[in-house]
Amino acid sequence: MGRVVVKLGGGLITDKSRLCTVLPDRLTGLANAIAAIQEAGKQVVLVHGAGSFGHLRAREWNLVDGRQSGPLNIETTDGCSSQDEAVDLVRSEMDTLNGHVTAALAEAGVGCSIHPPREWVEGTGPSFTGNVQLLASDGEDVQVTYGDVVAVSGGREFGILSGDDLAFRLATELPDVEALVFALGDVEGLMDVTPGSDGVSLLTEWSSSDSFEGHHEKSIDVTGGIFLKAARAAGAAATVPAVWFVDGRHPDRIVAAACGEQPIGTRIRS
């Protein structure tokens, strides 16, 4: 049985313009896609982003840089009065989002085993420490994890672990991984010019030696956006047979990429 790692972008499953708002119809379609991949005989490891459930609050309280010394002088209406309270709230929001994801999977007949990173990871970035083999189960359940606030050694104390870094490590370290699929929320794949510009074209293949244009919503996304995804995908492509960027608004493309077919999207080379 081959293994497939699927990363659902936060902008795919949530409305990033509205705090803590999921897109239920999309979740239903994506859950059915995961069920179809399972039915094709694949073991699925699922990673999802935070979208409007984590990034907005994390940026407001500068959680990505860890513990801040001195007063932050932050005026909010979220009920938080400190970074510690913000950490707890972001983690709670991520659990809520994960609950929406796993409920959609359950409705599609898919069982899940959930692995919150705060319970098994220390550090951020692609070199975090933690036993990724916890998600190596060969059982029927989909192994699920997600971007989270995790412990960091030293004075930082905590930081934001991106789901893209999780997907990279899982795809390159778990056994028998055949494909890594990044499901995007607003574009077909990597584009030759900035999405939305005149004359934009899909790059059907891309490697780290090639250029591409993308937009990083710095006011929302605290973990690097499309540029981090591209870097991690290229790194994974050195060992993973098939690495894809596809438009998650078309769940059939996720299934095709996971099952060795050639969907509309961008094939990532090392």
C-alpha positions as CSV (number, residue, x, y, z in Angstrom):
1,M,0.0,0.0,0.0
2,G,1.5,3.3,-1.1
3,R,1.3,6.4,1.1
4,V,0.2,9.9,0.0
5,V,0.7,13.1,1.9
6,V,-2.0,15.8,1.2
7,K,-1.6,19.4,2.4
8,L,-4.8,21.4,2.4
9,G,-4.1,25.1,2.4
10,G,-5.7,27.3,5.0
11,G,-7.0,29.6,2.3
12,L,-8.7,26.6,0.7
13,I,-10.7,25.5,3.7
14,T,-11.4,28.8,5.4
15,D,-12.5,32.3,4.4
16,K,-9.3,34.3,5.2
17,S,-11.2,37.6,5.2
18,R,-13.5,36.5,8.2
19,L,-12.1,35.4,11.5
20,C,-12.6,31.7,12.2
21,T,-14.9,30.9,9.2
22,V,-14.8,27.6,7.5
23,L,-16.0,26.8,4.0
24,P,-18.2,23.8,4.6
25,D,-19.0,22.9,0.9
26,R,-15.3,22.8,0.2
27,L,-14.6,20.6,3.2
28,T,-17.3,18.2,2.0
29,G,-15.7,17.9,-1.5
30,L,-12.2,17.5,-0.1
31,A,-13.4,14.8,2.4
32,N,-14.9,12.9,-0.5
33,A,-11.6,13.2,-2.4
34,I,-9.7,11.8,0.6
35,A,-12.2,8.9,0.7
36,A,-11.6,8.3,-3.0
37,I,-7.8,8.2,-2.5
38,Q,-8.3,5.6,0.3
39,E,-10.6,3.6,-2.0
40,A,-7.8,3.5,-4.5
41,G,-5.7,1.7,-2.0
42,K,-3.6,4.5,-0.6
43,Q,-2.7,5.3,3.0
44,V,-3.4,9.0,3.5
45,V,-1.6,11.5,5.8
46,L,-3.4,14.8,5.9
47,V,-2.0,18.1,6.9
48,H,-4.1,21.3,6.9
49,G,-3.3,24.9,7.3
50,A,-4.8,27.5,9.6
51,G,-6.3,30.2,7.4
52,S,-8.5,32.5,9.3
53,F,-8.3,30.3,12.4
54,G,-4.7,31.0,13.2
55,H,-2.8,33.4,11.1
56,L,-4.8,36.6,12.0
57,R,-4.4,36.2,15.7
58,A,-0.8,34.9,15.5
59,R,0.2,38.0,13.5
60,E,-1.6,40.4,15.9
61,W,0.3,39.0,18.9
62,N,3.6,38.3,16.9
63,L,3.6,34.7,18.0
64,V,5.8,33.7,15.1
65,D,8.8,35.4,16.7
66,G,8.1,33.9,20.1
67,R,8.3,35.6,23.5
68,Q,8.4,39.4,23.3
69,S,10.1,41.4,26.1
70,G,8.4,44.5,27.4
71,P,4.9,45.7,26.8
72,L,3.3,45.0,23.4
73,N,0.8,47.8,23.6
74,I,-1.7,45.7,21.6
75,E,-5.4,46.8,21.5
76,T,-7.6,43.9,20.7
77,T,-11.2,42.8,21.1
78,D,-10.4,39.1,21.3
79,G,-10.3,39.0,25.1
80,C,-6.5,38.3,25.3
81,S,-4.3,40.4,27.5
82,S,-1.0,38.6,26.9
83,Q,0.9,36.4,24.4
84,D,0.3,33.4,26.7
85,E,-3.5,33.9,26.4
86,A,-3.1,34.4,22.6
87,V,-1.2,31.1,22.4
88,D,-4.0,29.3,24.2
89,L,-6.6,30.9,22.0
90,V,-4.8,30.1,18.7
91,R,-4.4,26.5,19.8
92,S,-8.1,26.3,20.7
93,E,-9.0,27.8,17.4
94,M,-6.9,25.2,15.6
95,D,-8.6,22.4,17.5
96,T,-11.9,23.9,16.4
97,L,-10.8,24.0,12.7
98,N,-9.5,20.5,13.0
99,G,-12.8,19.4,14.3
100,H,-14.5,20.8,11.2
101,V,-12.1,18.9,9.0
102,T,-12.4,15.6,10.8
103,A,-16.2,15.9,11.0
104,A,-16.3,16.3,7.2
105,L,-14.1,13.2,6.9
106,A,-16.4,11.3,9.2
107,E,-19.4,12.2,7.1
108,A,-17.5,10.8,4.1
109,G,-16.9,7.6,6.0
110,V,-13.2,8.3,6.8
111,G,-11.8,7.6,10.2
112,C,-9.0,9.8,11.6
113,S,-6.2,9.7,14.1
114,I,-5.3,13.2,15.1
115,H,-1.8,14.4,16.0
116,P,-1.7,18.0,17.3
117,P,2.0,19.2,16.8
118,R,2.1,20.9,20.3
119,E,2.0,17.3,21.7
120,W,5.0,15.9,19.8
121,V,7.0,18.8,18.2
122,E,9.6,21.2,19.5
123,G,10.9,24.0,17.2
124,T,9.8,25.5,14.0
125,G,10.9,25.4,10.4
126,P,11.9,22.3,8.4
127,S,14.4,21.1,11.1
128,F,11.9,20.9,14.0
129,T,12.4,18.0,16.3
130,G,9.8,15.4,16.9
131,N,9.0,11.8,16.0
132,V,7.2,12.0,12.6
133,Q,6.9,8.2,12.6
134,L,3.9,8.7,14.9
135,L,2.0,9.2,11.7
136,A,3.4,6.1,10.0
137,S,0.4,3.9,10.8
138,D,-0.7,1.4,8.2
139,G,-4.2,1.2,9.6
140,E,-7.3,2.4,7.9
141,D,-7.5,5.7,9.6
142,V,-6.2,8.9,8.0
143,Q,-3.4,10.4,10.0
144,V,-4.2,14.1,10.5
145,T,-2.0,17.0,11.7
146,Y,-1.9,20.7,11.2
147,G,-0.1,24.0,11.6
148,D,0.2,24.9,15.3
149,V,1.8,26.9,18.1
150,V,4.6,24.7,19.4
151,A,7.3,24.9,22.1
152,V,10.7,26.4,21.1
153,S,13.8,26.0,23.2
154,G,15.6,29.0,24.7
155,G,14.2,32.5,25.2
156,R,11.7,32.3,22.3
157,E,9.6,29.7,24.2
158,F,7.1,29.2,21.4
159,G,6.6,29.8,17.7
160,I,4.4,28.9,14.7
161,L,5.1,25.6,13.0
162,S,3.8,25.8,9.4
163,G,1.8,22.9,7.9
164,D,4.1,23.2,4.9
165,D,7.1,22.2,7.0
166,L,5.1,19.4,8.5
167,A,4.1,18.1,5.0
168,F,7.8,18.3,3.8
169,R,9.1,16.2,6.8
170,L,6.3,13.7,6.6
171,A,6.6,13.2,2.9
172,T,10.4,12.7,3.0
173,E,10.6,10.6,6.2
174,L,7.6,8.4,6.3
175,P,7.9,5.0,4.5
176,D,6.5,4.3,1.0
177,V,5.4,7.9,0.2
178,E,4.4,8.0,-3.5
179,A,3.0,11.5,-3.7
180,L,2.9,14.8,-2.0
181,V,0.0,17.0,-3.1
182,F,-0.4,20.7,-2.1
183,A,-4.1,21.7,-2.6
184,L,-4.3,25.4,-3.1
185,G,-7.3,27.6,-2.6
186,D,-7.3,30.2,-5.3
187,V,-5.0,29.2,-8.2
188,E,-4.4,26.2,-10.5
189,G,-0.8,25.9,-9.6
190,L,2.3,28.0,-10.0
191,M,2.0,30.8,-12.5
192,D,4.4,32.5,-14.9
193,V,3.3,36.0,-13.8
194,T,1.4,37.2,-10.7
195,P,-2.0,35.5,-10.5
196,G,-4.7,37.9,-11.7
197,S,-2.4,39.7,-14.2
198,D,-3.1,39.8,-17.9
199,G,-1.7,36.9,-19.9
200,V,-1.1,34.7,-16.8
201,S,-0.3,31.1,-17.7
202,L,0.0,27.9,-15.6
203,L,3.5,26.4,-15.3
204,T,2.9,22.7,-15.9
205,E,6.3,21.9,-14.4
206,W,8.6,23.8,-12.1
207,S,11.9,23.3,-10.3
208,S,13.8,25.5,-7.8
209,S,16.0,26.7,-10.6
210,D,13.0,28.2,-12.4
211,S,11.2,31.5,-11.6
212,F,7.5,32.0,-10.8
213,E,5.3,34.8,-9.7
214,G,3.1,34.6,-6.6
215,H,1.4,36.8,-4.0
216,H,2.1,36.5,-0.3
217,E,-0.6,38.0,1.9
218,K,1.8,39.3,4.5
219,S,-1.0,41.0,6.4
220,I,-2.6,37.6,7.0
221,D,-0.1,34.7,6.4
222,V,2.6,34.5,9.0
223,T,4.4,31.4,7.6
224,G,5.6,32.3,4.1
225,G,2.7,31.6,1.8
226,I,3.2,30.2,-1.7
227,F,7.0,30.8,-1.6
228,L,7.4,28.6,1.4
229,K,5.3,25.9,-0.3
230,A,7.4,26.0,-3.4
231,A,10.6,25.7,-1.5
232,R,9.4,22.8,0.6
233,A,7.9,21.1,-2.5
234,A,11.1,21.3,-4.4
235,G,13.0,19.9,-1.5
236,A,10.6,17.0,-1.2
237,A,10.8,16.3,-4.9
238,A,14.3,15.1,-4.5
239,T,13.0,11.9,-2.9
240,V,9.2,11.8,-3.4
241,P,8.2,10.4,-6.8
242,A,5.4,12.8,-7.5
243,V,5.0,16.3,-6.0
244,W,2.1,18.5,-7.2
245,F,0.4,21.8,-6.7
246,V,-3.2,21.6,-7.7
247,D,-6.3,23.7,-7.3
248,G,-8.2,22.3,-4.4
249,R,-11.4,23.8,-5.5
250,H,-11.4,20.9,-8.0
251,P,-11.0,17.9,-5.6
252,D,-10.8,15.5,-8.5
253,R,-7.4,17.0,-9.3
254,I,-6.2,16.0,-5.8
255,V,-7.3,12.4,-6.4
256,A,-5.6,12.3,-9.8
257,A,-2.3,13.6,-8.4
258,A,-2.4,11.2,-5.5
259,C,-3.1,8.2,-7.8
260,G,-0.3,8.7,-10.3
261,E,-2.3,10.5,-13.0
262,Q,-1.6,13.9,-14.7
263,P,-4.1,16.5,-13.4
264,I,-4.2,20.1,-14.3
265,G,-1.6,21.7,-12.0
266,T,2.1,22.1,-11.6
267,R,4.4,19.1,-11.3
268,I,7.3,20.0,-9.0
269,R,10.8,18.8,-9.8
270,S,13.8,18.9,-7.5
